[in-house]
Amino acid sequence: MSNKEITVKGLNVKYKKVDQSDYISLTDIAKFKNPTDPRFTVYTWLRSKETLRFLAVWEELNNPDFNRVEFDTVTKDAGTNAFMITPSQWIQKLNGIGLTVSAGKYNSGIYAHQDIAFEFASWVSAEFKLYLIKEFQRLKISEQKELEWTSKRELAKVNYRIHTDAIKENIVPTLTEEQLKYVYADEADLLNVALFGKTAGEWRKENPTLKGNIRDYATVEQLLVIANMESYNAILIEQGVSQAERLQRLNDMARSQLRVLQQIDTSRLLDFGDKKN
């Protein structure tokens, strides 16, 4: 996964995913204290006994392969002027996973799991750490909202497949492929009219400068409703209900569900589903 950036106190701080965890660039954080040679700041931090104790505890909590015996040997001289351990040595000699080193023109640097990165930021500057945490939390909230919207959009797509399969099997089993395409569009617009009050074509004429389609600009609540409408419409199709009656039922359903959804916090629905799993 390519790196992303957040801006903290005027500094661009990169972060990336490593095995589903967020790793933040210590090199970028160190620039707040030493913009010309940030690696020296990281190496100085790693010489501290307190830093090494913190890293060892983190590894023991999160890494079953951490080499604790070798840690005691490698760090026995920690705190002396001659002692030095680099991030690469931490990884290679101790099987450490809390630190990682990246090479490349744009992604090079020393990265650390967010727990460790926040600890390092505190050592660099308490003020910088607070701003870093605040900005990172803002980023996570933004990513969660994007994930929530994408999840609802994908749910709508799955239900659309169920919906079109029902049309093919129950409305027009003897039509040609060209006719089938037309009926698919017709049934999709049935839902659009029931929920949005207009067809996809009418929306495009009203919004010639916008890319995508009418559902790409739907709210989370509308996406939830249209997913339910597609499933319900598939059932009505199988029951042989006429299109005119289905339009009326779907419109009633859309208005009723939107009223309910607008009274609750839909952002909690995805969280609730995650907790159940």
LINMOTA-V747945 format. One record per pair of residues at least 6 apart in sequence whose C-alpha atoms are under 8 Angstrom apart, sorted by the first residue. I is the first residue (numbers start at 1). GAP is how many residues later the second one is. Records with the same first field share a line. If there is no record, write none. Layout:
I=GAP + GAP
This chain:
1=15 + 16
2=14
3=11 + 12 + 13 + 14 + 104
4=10 + 11 + 12
5=7 + 8 + 9 + 10
6=6 + 7 + 8 + 9 + 129 + 130 + 133
7=6 + 128
8=120 + 123 + 124 + 127
9=119 + 122
11=17 + 18 + 20 + 21
12=16
13=11 + 12 + 15 + 16
14=10 + 11 + 14
15=7 + 8 + 9 + 10 + 96
16=6 + 7 + 8
17=6
21=92
22=91 + 92
23=88 + 89 + 90 + 91 + 94
24=87 + 88 + 89 + 90 + 93
25=84 + 85 + 86 + 87 + 92
26=16 + 83 + 84 + 85 + 86 + 91 + 94
27=11 + 12 + 15 + 82 + 83 + 84
28=10 + 81
29=92 + 95
30=8 + 9 + 11 + 12 + 91 + 94
31=6 + 7
32=92
33=8 + 91 + 92
34=7
43=41 + 42 + 43 + 44
45=6 + 75 + 78
46=6 + 38 + 39 + 40
47=31 + 32 + 36 + 37 + 38
48=30 + 31
49=29 + 30
52=23
55=43 + 61
56=12 + 15
58=40
59=7 + 37 + 38 + 39
60=6
63=33 + 34
65=30
66=28 + 29 + 30
67=26 + 27 + 28 + 29
68=26
70=23 + 24
71=23
77=6
78=6
87=12 + 13 + 14 + 23
88=12 + 13
90=6 + 9
91=6 + 8 + 9
98=14 + 15 + 18
99=11 + 12 + 13 + 14
100=10 + 11 + 12
101=7 + 8 + 9 + 10
102=6 + 7 + 8 + 9
103=6
111=6
118=11 + 14 + 15
121=7 + 8 + 11
122=6 + 7
145=122
148=119 + 122
149=71
152=68 + 71 + 72
153=70
155=72
156=67 + 68 + 70 + 71 + 74
157=70
159=68 + 69 + 71 + 72
160=67 + 70
162=68 + 69 + 72
163=67 + 68 + 70 + 71
164=20 + 70
166=68 + 71 + 72
167=16 + 17 + 67 + 70
168=12
170=67 + 68 + 70
171=66
172=8
189=9 + 10 + 11
190=9 + 57
191=35 + 38 + 39 + 56 + 59
192=6 + 7 + 8
193=6 + 54
194=53 + 54 + 56 + 57 + 60
195=27 + 31 + 55 + 56 + 59 + 60
200=13 + 14
203=11
204=6 + 9 + 10
215=8
220=46
221=37 + 40 + 41 + 45
222=36
225=29 + 32 + 33
226=28
229=21 + 24 + 25
232=18
233=13 + 17
236=10
